[in-house]
Amino acid sequence: MELGYSFCPNDTFIFYALSHGKVKAPVEVK
């Protein structure tokens, strides 16, 4: 799965949570 994001606050909030292990993801996030 690929995840794209922009500098929109909602996108950066989601990316931070995934990349720092704050939420469970079904796959590894690099």
mmCIF file as gemmi writes it, N, C-alpha and C atoms, coordinates in Angstrom:
data_model
loop_
_atom_site.group_PDB
_atom_site.id
_atom_site.type_symbol
_atom_site.label_atom_id
_atom_site.label_alt_id
_atom_site.label_comp_id
_atom_site.label_asym_id
_atom_site.label_entity_id
_atom_site.label_seq_id
_atom_site.pdbx_PDB_ins_code
_atom_site.Cartn_x
_atom_site.Cartn_y
_atom_site.Cartn_z
_atom_site.occupancy
_atom_site.B_iso_or_equiv
_atom_site.pdbx_formal_charge
_atom_site.auth_seq_id
_atom_site.auth_asym_id
_atom_site.pdbx_PDB_model_num
ATOM 1 N N . MET Axp A 1 ? 0.846 -1.155 0 1 0 ? 1 A 1
ATOM 2 C CA . MET Axp A 1 ? 0 0 0 1 0 ? 1 A 1
ATOM 3 C C . MET Axp A 1 ? 0.9 1.23 0 1 0 ? 1 A 1
ATOM 4 N N . GLU Axp A 2 ? 0.521 2.227 -0.742 1 0 ? 2 A 1
ATOM 5 C CA . GLU Axp A 2 ? 1.239 3.497 -0.733 1 0 ? 2 A 1
ATOM 6 C C . GLU Axp A 2 ? 0.344 4.563 -0.131 1 0 ? 2 A 1
ATOM 7 N N . LEU Axp A 3 ? 0.959 5.432 0.644 1 0 ? 3 A 1
ATOM 8 C CA . LEU Axp A 3 ? 0.234 6.516 1.28 1 0 ? 3 A 1
ATOM 9 C C . LEU Axp A 3 ? 0.879 7.82 0.847 1 0 ? 3 A 1
ATOM 10 N N . GLY Axp A 4 ? 0.089 8.685 0.265 1 0 ? 4 A 1
ATOM 11 C CA . GLY Axp A 4 ? 0.593 9.996 -0.113 1 0 ? 4 A 1
ATOM 12 C C . GLY Axp A 4 ? 0.03 11.027 0.846 1 0 ? 4 A 1
ATOM 13 N N . TYR Axp A 5 ? 0.814 12.051 1.089 1 0 ? 5 A 1
ATOM 14 C CA . TYR Axp A 5 ? 0.316 13.101 1.976 1 0 ? 5 A 1
ATOM 15 C C . TYR Axp A 5 ? 0.842 14.458 1.54 1 0 ? 5 A 1
ATOM 16 N N . SER Axp A 6 ? 0.169 15.476 1.992 1 0 ? 6 A 1
ATOM 17 C CA . SER Axp A 6 ? 0.56 16.846 1.674 1 0 ? 6 A 1
ATOM 18 C C . SER Axp A 6 ? 0.897 17.562 2.981 1 0 ? 6 A 1
ATOM 19 N N . PHE Axp A 7 ? 1.074 18.853 2.91 1 0 ? 7 A 1
ATOM 20 C CA . PHE Axp A 7 ? 1.357 19.626 4.118 1 0 ? 7 A 1
ATOM 21 C C . PHE Axp A 7 ? 0.086 20.047 4.851 1 0 ? 7 A 1
ATOM 22 N N . CYS Axp A 8 ? -1.04 19.528 4.426 1 0 ? 8 A 1
ATOM 23 C CA . CYS Axp A 8 ? -2.307 19.776 5.114 1 0 ? 8 A 1
ATOM 24 C C . CYS Axp A 8 ? -2.191 19.219 6.542 1 0 ? 8 A 1
ATOM 25 N N . PRO Axp A 9 ? -2.639 19.945 7.552 1 0 ? 9 A 1
ATOM 26 C CA . PRO Axp A 9 ? -2.533 19.454 8.933 1 0 ? 9 A 1
ATOM 27 C C . PRO Axp A 9 ? -3.142 18.069 9.145 1 0 ? 9 A 1
ATOM 28 N N . ASN Axp A 10 ? -4.228 17.757 8.477 1 0 ? 10 A 1
ATOM 29 C CA . ASN Axp A 10 ? -4.83 16.429 8.629 1 0 ? 10 A 1
ATOM 30 C C . ASN Axp A 10 ? -3.9 15.343 8.111 1 0 ? 10 A 1
ATOM 31 N N . ASP Axp A 11 ? -3.251 15.58 6.981 1 0 ? 11 A 1
ATOM 32 C CA . ASP Axp A 11 ? -2.337 14.593 6.409 1 0 ? 11 A 1
ATOM 33 C C . ASP Axp A 11 ? -1.116 14.39 7.302 1 0 ? 11 A 1
ATOM 34 N N . THR Axp A 12 ? -0.537 15.474 7.796 1 0 ? 12 A 1
ATOM 35 C CA . THR Axp A 12 ? 0.659 15.337 8.626 1 0 ? 12 A 1
ATOM 36 C C . THR Axp A 12 ? 0.322 14.669 9.96 1 0 ? 12 A 1
ATOM 37 N N . PHE Axp A 13 ? -0.856 14.913 10.489 1 0 ? 13 A 1
ATOM 38 C CA . PHE Axp A 13 ? -1.297 14.267 11.723 1 0 ? 13 A 1
ATOM 39 C C . PHE Axp A 13 ? -1.38 12.757 11.524 1 0 ? 13 A 1
ATOM 40 N N . ILE Axp A 14 ? -1.987 12.329 10.426 1 0 ? 14 A 1
ATOM 41 C CA . ILE Axp A 14 ? -2.125 10.899 10.133 1 0 ? 14 A 1
ATOM 42 C C . ILE Axp A 14 ? -0.757 10.266 9.906 1 0 ? 14 A 1
ATOM 43 N N . PHE Axp A 15 ? 0.109 10.93 9.121 1 0 ? 15 A 1
ATOM 44 C CA . PHE Axp A 15 ? 1.428 10.383 8.834 1 0 ? 15 A 1
ATOM 45 C C . PHE Axp A 15 ? 2.25 10.246 10.114 1 0 ? 15 A 1
ATOM 46 N N . TYR Axp A 16 ? 2.213 11.246 10.974 1 0 ? 16 A 1
ATOM 47 C CA . TYR Axp A 16 ? 2.954 11.183 12.241 1 0 ? 16 A 1
ATOM 48 C C . TYR Axp A 16 ? 2.488 9.984 13.065 1 0 ? 16 A 1
ATOM 49 N N . ALA Axp A 17 ? 1.192 9.826 13.195 1 0 ? 17 A 1
ATOM 50 C CA . ALA Axp A 17 ? 0.653 8.727 13.997 1 0 ? 17 A 1
ATOM 51 C C . ALA Axp A 17 ? 1.095 7.37 13.452 1 0 ? 17 A 1
ATOM 52 N N . LEU Axp A 18 ? 1.057 7.193 12.145 1 0 ? 18 A 1
ATOM 53 C CA . LEU Axp A 18 ? 1.481 5.926 11.548 1 0 ? 18 A 1
ATOM 54 C C . LEU Axp A 18 ? 2.984 5.705 11.685 1 0 ? 18 A 1
ATOM 55 N N . SER Axp A 19 ? 3.767 6.719 11.388 1 0 ? 19 A 1
ATOM 56 C CA . SER Axp A 19 ? 5.22 6.544 11.374 1 0 ? 19 A 1
ATOM 57 C C . SER Axp A 19 ? 5.833 6.441 12.768 1 0 ? 19 A 1
ATOM 58 N N . HIS Axp A 20 ? 5.124 6.878 13.794 1 0 ? 20 A 1
ATOM 59 C CA . HIS Axp A 20 ? 5.637 6.799 15.159 1 0 ? 20 A 1
ATOM 60 C C . HIS Axp A 20 ? 4.943 5.721 15.992 1 0 ? 20 A 1
ATOM 61 N N . GLY Axp A 21 ? 4.186 4.832 15.339 1 0 ? 21 A 1
ATOM 62 C CA . GLY Axp A 21 ? 3.573 3.714 16.039 1 0 ? 21 A 1
ATOM 63 C C . GLY Axp A 21 ? 2.468 4.098 17.002 1 0 ? 21 A 1
ATOM 64 N N . LYS Axp A 22 ? 1.834 5.237 16.784 1 0 ? 22 A 1
ATOM 65 C CA . LYS Axp A 22 ? 0.758 5.684 17.672 1 0 ? 22 A 1
ATOM 66 C C . LYS Axp A 22 ? -0.55 4.951 17.399 1 0 ? 22 A 1
ATOM 67 N N . VAL Axp A 23 ? -0.688 4.409 16.202 1 0 ? 23 A 1
ATOM 68 C CA . VAL Axp A 23 ? -1.864 3.618 15.829 1 0 ? 23 A 1
ATOM 69 C C . VAL Axp A 23 ? -1.381 2.322 15.202 1 0 ? 23 A 1
ATOM 70 N N . LYS Axp A 24 ? -2.169 1.282 15.326 1 0 ? 24 A 1
ATOM 71 C CA . LYS Axp A 24 ? -1.816 0.001 14.723 1 0 ? 24 A 1
ATOM 72 C C . LYS Axp A 24 ? -2.073 0.057 13.226 1 0 ? 24 A 1
ATOM 73 N N . ALA Axp A 25 ? -1.139 -0.459 12.458 1 0 ? 25 A 1
ATOM 74 C CA . ALA Axp A 25 ? -1.287 -0.529 11.007 1 0 ? 25 A 1
ATOM 75 C C . ALA Axp A 25 ? -1.204 -1.998 10.601 1 0 ? 25 A 1
ATOM 76 N N . PRO Axp A 26 ? -1.984 -2.421 9.605 1 0 ? 26 A 1
ATOM 77 C CA . PRO Axp A 26 ? -1.963 -3.825 9.188 1 0 ? 26 A 1
ATOM 78 C C . PRO Axp A 26 ? -0.666 -4.215 8.488 1 0 ? 26 A 1
ATOM 79 N N . VAL Axp A 27 ? 0.154 -3.238 8.126 1 0 ? 27 A 1
ATOM 80 C CA . VAL Axp A 27 ? 1.438 -3.491 7.464 1 0 ? 27 A 1
ATOM 81 C C . VAL Axp A 27 ? 2.504 -2.614 8.114 1 0 ? 27 A 1
ATOM 82 N N . GLU Axp A 28 ? 3.779 -2.932 7.862 1 0 ? 28 A 1
ATOM 83 C CA . GLU Axp A 28 ? 4.874 -2.125 8.398 1 0 ? 28 A 1
ATOM 84 C C . GLU Axp A 28 ? 4.912 -0.769 7.709 1 0 ? 28 A 1
ATOM 85 N N . VAL Axp A 29 ? 5.09 0.268 8.47 1 0 ? 29 A 1
ATOM 86 C CA . VAL Axp A 29 ? 5.192 1.623 7.921 1 0 ? 29 A 1
ATOM 87 C C . VAL Axp A 29 ? 6.653 2.037 7.991 1 0 ? 29 A 1
ATOM 88 N N . LYS Axp A 30 ? 7.199 2.417 6.832 1 0 ? 30 A 1
ATOM 89 C CA . LYS Axp A 30 ? 8.614 2.817 6.77 1 0 ? 30 A 1
ATOM 90 C C . LYS Axp A 30 ? 8.722 4.297 6.595 1 0 ? 30 A 1
